[in-house]
Amino acid sequence: MLKNFKDHWVTSLTGIVLAVTVVLSTLGVFTPEQATEFQSHTSVIFTNVSEIIGAISAVILMFKAKD
């Protein structure tokens, strides 16, 4: 289960944010427009964080590699 989360953490967190925003929209905390905008922003943030982690990992592996 932990390995699955490591492989698909962006999808998992996006789903959690979707569920939370739907609940908050249903309770009247957010308007549907605000919930949609929030979901799109968090999706972009999670994707960018994933790309940054990948780039940092690539740089570390580049310098750590042995010939």
C-alpha positions as CSV (number, residue, x, y, z in Angstrom):
1,M,0.0,0.0,0.0
2,L,2.8,2.4,0.8
3,K,4.6,1.7,-2.4
4,N,1.3,2.3,-4.3
5,F,1.0,5.7,-2.6
6,K,4.7,6.6,-3.5
7,D,4.0,5.8,-7.1
8,H,0.6,7.6,-7.3
9,W,0.8,10.3,-4.6
10,V,-0.3,13.1,-7.0
11,T,-3.4,11.3,-8.0
12,S,-4.2,10.3,-4.4
13,L,-3.8,13.9,-3.0
14,T,-5.8,15.4,-5.9
15,G,-8.6,12.9,-5.1
16,I,-8.5,13.9,-1.4
17,V,-8.6,17.6,-2.3
18,L,-11.5,16.9,-4.6
19,A,-13.4,15.1,-1.9
20,V,-12.7,17.9,0.7
21,T,-13.8,20.7,-1.7
22,V,-17.0,18.8,-2.6
23,V,-17.9,18.5,1.0
24,L,-17.0,22.2,1.7
25,S,-19.0,23.2,-1.3
26,T,-22.0,21.1,-0.2
27,L,-21.8,22.7,3.3
28,G,-21.8,26.2,1.7
29,V,-18.2,27.1,2.7
30,F,-17.2,27.4,-0.9
31,T,-19.2,28.3,-3.9
32,P,-19.0,25.7,-6.7
33,E,-16.9,28.2,-8.8
34,Q,-14.4,28.6,-5.9
35,A,-14.2,24.8,-5.4
36,T,-13.5,24.3,-9.1
37,E,-10.8,27.0,-9.1
38,F,-9.2,25.6,-5.9
39,Q,-9.1,22.1,-7.4
40,S,-7.4,23.2,-10.5
41,H,-4.8,25.3,-8.6
42,T,-4.0,22.4,-6.3
43,S,-3.7,20.0,-9.2
44,V,-1.2,22.3,-10.9
45,I,0.8,22.7,-7.6
46,F,0.9,18.9,-7.0
47,T,2.1,18.3,-10.6
48,N,4.8,21.0,-10.3
49,V,6.0,19.6,-7.0
50,S,6.2,16.2,-8.6
51,E,8.3,17.6,-11.4
52,I,10.6,19.4,-9.0
53,I,11.1,16.3,-6.9
54,G,12.0,14.4,-10.1
55,A,14.5,17.0,-11.2
56,I,16.2,17.1,-7.8
57,S,16.4,13.3,-7.8
58,A,17.9,13.3,-11.3
59,V,20.6,15.8,-10.2
60,I,21.4,13.8,-7.1
61,L,21.6,10.6,-9.1
62,M,23.8,12.3,-11.7
63,F,26.4,13.2,-9.0
64,K,26.0,10.0,-7.1
65,A,26.6,7.7,-10.1
66,K,29.8,5.7,-10.2
67,D,31.7,4.9,-13.4
